[in-house]
């Protein structure tokens, strides 16, 4: 069943329920009021007749003929206390005295059916004063045919009117639901067209106010499409980059294998080249696996307390061995800081940043490592005096395989442009963050922020950063 049909049924069913409850209340209230009107009329007539009653010396009750004709609607009977009728109206011969009449001291009403006609019957005790003794019973009966006819007409009117109202409500609800859901149909049609055409660049046109329900749905769907388009583009670029990165070592390996096959001897240089390319491919595969684990939050970490200043000294010693072309590696500010994390992973982060700095620093340049404390955070910086990066490139440098200069030399650690991406995700896995500041011609500074052990890891202020 469609949503439009369900909404119409719910709306019509709710209206039918409300009409049923309202009609029932009206019917019962009208029945009560009409019956009460008959009861009041009977009681008033009985009081008038009682006032005209005449009691003889022997206790027999008598009524002037005028008194018994006070009403043309009610039929009147008079009973003595022994159950013998003193006056009996025609047509009420079959109406006996109320079984509860003996001992009755107040008016009592009941419904009686005589000859297929329903009557409202009032039994009224006649009490003699001053001895306060019941000397007879006055019985009045009034037909309820008019009341029943009025209630029957009301019932027919409510049933027919209710059916018509529910039918009209169903039509209006169907039309209203269709108009309300029409934008959703457009969303569905556009989504189907996007799926069939495989074109994630299309967007759903906005229909109605952007703050309305359909407007918010359209905005959310367009944002989802934009994100999917970005993900598919990233995946496409990733596959293209992986293919490109693998093509070079595979071509080298194949060339050396063909050379060995032609020479029919294992050339040491060819074997060394094959081994180097295989090692590079292995590093790239391992880096991709590491990135996949970090991005999915399943990166295994051996969390322990780490003296970050000691770790920085280890990275400094290794960086001096990697430096070439007259590039100096120095230590700037150094404070004793303790953090919790995986020592090997954090060392990999720092080495990747150092390798990136060495790649971008020319002859005679300086790479500086510094460590300090800012509020509840440890801040390790890697600064270089290299050529720097344009501001528009900074948001992309942590993407996989991204290189500002595609022709730059690949380092042993950086590999295929995965080093900064790995550093970013490992830092994220340690509840930290990594920042970069750069100016063309003046160098670049990477800052790694990690929460200190036993400190409140509140965000450091911008002035401190």
C-alpha positions in Angstrom: 0.0 0.0 0.0 1.3 3.4 -1.0 2.0 6.2 1.5 -0.7 8.3 -0.1 -3.3 5.5 0.4 -2.2 5.0 4.0 -2.4 8.7 4.8 -5.9 8.9 3.3 -7.1 5.8 5.2 -5.7 7.1 8.4 -7.2 10.5 7.9 -10.6 9.1 6.9 -10.5 6.5 9.7 -9.7 9.2 12.3 -12.6 11.4 11.0 -15.0 8.4 11.1 -14.0 7.7 14.7 -14.5 11.3 15.7 -17.9 11.5 14.0 -18.9 8.2 15.6 -18.0 9.4 19.1 -19.6 12.8 18.5 -22.8 11.2 17.0 -23.1 8.8 19.9 -22.8 11.6 22.4 -25.4 13.7 20.5 -27.8 10.7 20.2 -27.6 9.8 23.9 -27.9 13.4 25.0 -31.0 14.0 22.8 -32.5 10.7 24.0 -32.0 11.8 27.5 -33.4 15.3 27.0 -36.5 14.1 25.1 -37.2 11.4 27.7 -36.7 13.9 30.5 -39.1 16.3 28.8 -41.7 13.5 28.7 -41.0 12.7 32.4 -41.4 16.3 33.4 -44.7 16.5 31.5 -46.0 13.4 33.2 -45.0 14.6 36.6 -46.5 18.0 36.1 -49.8 16.4 35.0 -49.8 14.0 37.9 -49.3 16.9 40.4 -52.2 18.7 38.8 -54.5 15.7 38.9 -53.4 14.9 42.5 -54.4 18.4 43.5 -57.9 17.8 42.2 -58.4 14.5 43.9 -61.3 13.9 46.3 -61.3 11.4 49.1 -64.6 10.1 50.5 -65.2 9.2 54.1 -64.5 5.6 53.5 -61.1 6.4 51.9 -62.1 6.0 48.3 -60.4 8.4 46.0 -62.5 10.3 43.5 -61.6 12.7 40.7 -63.8 15.1 38.9 -64.0 14.3 35.2 -62.4 17.6 34.4 -59.3 16.7 36.4 -58.7 13.4 34.5 -58.8 15.4 31.2 -56.1 17.8 32.1 -54.0 16.5 29.3 -54.9 15.0 25.9 -51.5 13.3 25.5 -51.3 11.3 28.7 -53.6 8.4 29.6 -54.5 8.2 33.3 -55.4 5.3 35.6 -56.1 5.4 39.3 -55.5 2.4 41.5 -56.6 1.8 45.1 -54.1 0.3 47.5 -55.6 -3.1 47.2 -54.8 -3.2 43.5 -58.3 -2.6 42.3 -58.6 0.0 39.6 -60.7 3.0 40.5 -60.4 4.7 37.1 -59.0 3.0 34.0 -58.3 4.7 30.7 -59.2 2.9 27.5 -56.3 1.1 26.0 -54.5 0.6 29.2 -56.4 -2.4 30.5 -53.3 -4.5 30.0 -51.2 -2.2 32.0 -51.0 -3.7 35.5 -50.0 -1.8 38.6 -46.3 -1.6 39.1 -45.1 -4.6 41.2 -43.0 -2.1 43.2 -46.0 0.1 44.0 -46.6 -1.2 47.5 -44.5 0.9 49.8 -43.8 3.4 47.0 -43.5 6.9 48.4 -42.1 8.8 45.4 -42.7 8.9 41.6 -41.3 6.1 39.5 -40.8 5.8 35.8 -40.6 2.8 33.5 -41.0 1.9 29.8 -43.8 -0.5 28.8 -44.8 -1.8 25.4 -48.5 -2.2 24.7 -49.8 -3.3 21.4 -46.4 -2.6 19.7 -46.4 0.9 21.1 -43.8 2.0 23.7 -45.1 4.1 26.6 -43.4 6.0 29.3 -45.3 5.2 32.5 -45.3 7.2 35.7 -46.5 5.6 38.9 -47.3 8.3 41.4 -48.4 7.6 45.1 -51.4 9.5 46.5 -50.6 10.4 50.1 -53.3 11.6 52.4 -52.5 14.4 54.8 -52.1 14.9 57.7 -51.8 11.2 58.5 -49.2 10.7 55.7 -50.9 7.5 54.5 -50.9 6.2 50.9 -54.5 5.9 49.8 -54.0 5.1 46.2 -51.8 5.3 43.1 -52.0 7.5 40.1 -50.6 6.0 36.9 -50.0 8.1 33.7 -48.7 6.8 30.4 -47.5 8.8 27.4 -46.5 7.3 24.1 -42.8 7.5 23.1 -43.5 7.2 19.4 -42.7 10.8 18.7 -39.4 10.5 20.7 -38.4 7.3 18.9 -39.2 8.8 15.5 -37.1 11.9 16.3 -34.2 9.7 17.4 -34.6 7.5 14.3 -34.5 10.5 12.0 -31.5 11.8 13.8 -29.7 8.5 13.5 -30.4 8.3 9.8 -29.2 11.8 9.3 -26.0 11.2 11.3 -25.3 7.9 9.4 -25.9 9.4 6.0 -24.1 12.6 6.9 -21.2 10.7 8.4 -20.8 8.5 5.3 -20.9 11.6 3.0 -18.4 13.4 5.3 -16.0 10.5 5.4 -16.2 10.1 1.6 -15.5 13.8 1.1 -12.7 13.7 3.6 -11.2 10.7 1.8 -11.3 12.6 -1.5 -9.8 15.7 0.1 -7.2 13.7 1.9 -6.3 11.8 -1.2 -5.9 15.1 -3.1 -4.0 16.8 -0.3 -1.7 13.8 0.2 -1.0 13.7 -3.5 -0.1 17.4 -3.5 2.1 17.0 -0.4 3.9 13.9 -1.7 4.4 15.2 -5.2 7.8 16.7 -4.4 8.8 13.3 -2.9 7.8 11.7 -6.3 10.1 14.2 -8.0 12.9 13.2 -5.6 12.3 9.5 -6.3 12.2 10.1 -10.1 15.4 12.1 -10.0 17.1 9.4 -7.8 16.0 6.7 -10.3 17.3 8.8 -13.2 20.6 9.4 -11.4 20.9 5.6 -10.7 20.1 4.7 -14.3 22.3 7.3 -15.9 25.1 6.9 -13.3 25.4 10.7 -13.1 26.1 11.8 -9.6 26.6 15.4 -10.7 22.8 15.9 -11.0 20.9 17.6 -8.2 17.3 17.6 -7.2 15.7 21.0 -7.8 14.3 22.7 -4.7 10.5 22.7 -4.4 9.0 24.9 -1.7 10.7 26.6 1.2 14.1 25.3 2.1 13.0 25.1 5.8 10.0 22.9 5.1 10.0 19.1 5.4 10.4 18.5 1.7 13.0 21.3 1.4 15.1 19.8 4.2 14.8 16.4 2.6 15.9 17.8 -0.8 18.9 19.6 0.9 19.9 16.4 2.7 19.5 14.3 -0.5 21.6 16.8 -2.5 24.3 16.8 0.3 24.3 13.0 0.1 24.7 13.1 -3.6 27.5 15.6 -3.3 29.3 13.5 -0.8 28.8 10.3 -2.9 30.1 12.2 -5.9 33.2 13.2 -3.9 33.7 9.6 -2.6 33.3 8.1 -6.1 35.7 10.8 -7.5 38.2 10.0 -4.7 37.8 6.3 -5.4 38.4 6.8 -9.1 41.4 9.0 -8.4 42.7 6.5 -5.9 42.4 3.6 -8.3 44.1 5.7 -11.0 46.9 6.7 -8.6 47.4 3.1 -7.4 47.5 1.9 -11.0 50.0 4.6 -11.9 52.2 3.9 -8.8 52.2 0.1 -9.5 52.8 0.5 -13.2 56.3 1.9 -12.7 57.8 -0.8 -10.4 56.1 -3.5 -12.5 57.6 -2.1 -15.7 61.0 -2.0 -14.0 60.6 -5.6 -12.8 59.4 -6.8 -16.1 62.3 -5.1 -18.0 64.9 -6.6 -15.7 63.3 -10.1 -15.9 63.4 -9.8 -19.7 67.0 -8.7 -19.5 67.9 -11.7 -17.3 66.0 -14.0 -19.7 67.9 -12.7 -22.7 71.3 -12.9 -20.9 70.4 -16.3 -19.5 72.2 -15.2 -16.3 71.2 -13.4 -13.1 72.7 -9.9 -13.3 73.3 -8.6 -9.7 72.3 -5.1 -10.7 69.0 -6.4 -12.2 68.3 -8.5 -9.1 69.0 -5.5 -6.9 66.6 -3.3 -9.0 63.9 -6.0 -8.8 64.3 -6.3 -5.0 64.1 -2.5 -4.6 60.9 -2.3 -6.6 59.4 -5.2 -4.8 60.3 -3.5 -1.5 58.7 -0.3 -2.7 55.5 -2.1 -3.7 55.4 -3.9 -0.4 55.7 -0.6 1.5 52.9 0.9 -0.5 50.6 -2.0 0.1 51.4 -1.9 3.8 50.8 1.8 3.8 47.4 1.4 2.1 46.4 -1.3 4.6 47.5 1.0 7.5 45.4 3.8 6.0 42.4 1.6 5.6 42.6 0.4 9.2 43.0 4.0 10.5 40.1 5.4 8.5 37.8 2.6 9.7 38.9 3.1 13.3 40.3 -0.5 13.6 44.0 0.5 13.7 45.7 -1.7 16.4 47.5 0.5 18.9 49.7 -0.5 21.8 48.8 2.3 24.1 51.3 3.1 26.8 53.0 6.1 28.5 55.6 7.6 26.2 58.3 10.2 26.9 57.8 12.4 23.9 61.1 14.2 24.3 63.0 10.9 24.2 61.0 9.9 21.1 61.9 13.2 19.4 65.6 12.6 20.1 65.4 9.2 18.4 63.7 10.8 15.4 66.3 13.5 15.4 69.2 11.0 15.2 67.5 9.1 12.3 66.7 12.4 10.5 70.4 13.4 10.6 71.2 10.1 8.7 68.5 10.8 6.1 69.6 14.4 5.5 71.5 15.1 2.3 72.5 18.0 0.0 73.8 20.0 3.0 70.5 20.1 4.8 70.9 20.6 8.5 68.6 19.0 11.1 68.4 20.8 14.4 66.5 20.7 17.7 64.8 23.9 18.9 62.7 24.2 22.0 62.5 21.0 24.0 60.4 20.2 27.1 59.7 17.0 28.9 56.2 15.8 27.9 54.5 12.5 28.5 51.6 11.2 26.4 49.8 7.9 25.9 50.0 6.2 22.6 51.7 3.7 20.3 55.4 4.5 20.3 56.1 2.9 16.9 53.1 4.6 15.2 54.0 8.0 16.6 57.6 7.6 15.5 56.2 6.8 12.1 54.3 10.1 12.1 57.3 12.1 13.0 59.6 10.4 10.5 57.1 10.9 7.8 56.9 14.7 8.6 60.7 14.9 8.7 61.1 13.0 5.4 58.6 15.4 3.9 60.5 18.4 5.2 63.8 17.0 3.8 62.2 16.5 0.4 61.1 20.1 0.2 64.3 21.7 1.6 67.0 22.7 -0.7 70.8 22.7 -0.2 71.9 24.6 2.9 68.4 24.6 4.4 67.4 23.8 7.9 64.9 21.4 9.4 64.0 22.1 13.0 62.3 19.8 15.5 60.6 21.4 18.6 58.6 20.1 21.5 56.5 22.2 24.0 53.4 22.2 26.2 50.3 24.3 25.5 47.7 24.0 28.2 46.7 20.3 28.3 48.4 19.4 25.0 51.8 18.4 23.8 52.9 20.2 20.6 55.6 18.8 18.4 56.6 20.9 15.4 58.7 20.1 12.3 59.8 23.3 10.5 61.8 23.7 7.3 63.2 26.6 5.4 62.2 25.1 2.0 60.2 26.5 -0.9 56.9 26.4 1.0 53.4 25.6 -0.4 50.7 27.8 -1.9 47.7 28.4 0.4 45.3 26.7 -2.0 47.3 23.4 -1.8 47.2 23.2 2.0 43.7 21.6 2.3 44.7 18.7 0.1 48.1 17.8 1.3 46.8 15.0 3.6 45.0 13.2 0.8 46.3 9.9 -0.4 48.8 10.1 -3.4 48.6 13.9 -3.4 51.8 15.6 -4.5 52.1 19.4 -5.1 55.0 18.7 -7.5 54.2 15.4 -9.2 57.8 15.2 -10.5 59.5 15.5 -7.1 61.7 12.7 -5.8 60.1 9.9 -3.9 61.8 9.4 -0.5 62.4 6.0 1.1 59.8 6.8 3.8 57.3 8.9 1.9 56.9 6.3 -0.9 54.0 7.1 -3.2 52.7 10.2 -1.5 51.1 8.4 1.4 53.3 9.7 4.3 51.3 12.8 5.2 48.0 10.9 4.9 49.3 8.2 7.2 50.5 10.9 9.7 47.1 12.5 9.7 45.2 9.3 10.4 47.6 8.0 13.1 47.3 11.3 14.9 43.5 11.2 14.7 43.7 7.7 16.1 45.5 9.1 19.1 42.8 11.7 19.7 45.1 14.4 18.4 45.3 16.6 15.3 47.9 17.8 12.9 48.1 21.3 11.4 50.2 22.9 8.7 51.3 26.5 8.1 53.3 27.4 5.0 54.3 30.4 2.9 55.9 30.2 -0.5 59.6 30.9 -0.4 59.8 30.9 3.4 59.1 27.3 4.4 56.6 25.1 6.1 55.7 24.1 9.7 53.8 21.0 10.7 52.4 20.8 14.2 51.2 17.6 15.9 48.9 18.1 18.9 48.6 15.2 21.3 46.8 15.1 24.7 49.1 15.0 27.7 48.9 12.3 30.3 46.9 13.4 33.3 45.8 16.7 31.8 42.5 18.1 30.7 42.6 17.9 26.9 40.8 21.1 26.2 41.2 22.7 22.8 44.2 25.1 23.0 43.6 28.7 22.2 44.5 30.1 18.8 47.0 32.5 20.4 48.8 29.6 22.0 48.9 27.7 18.7 
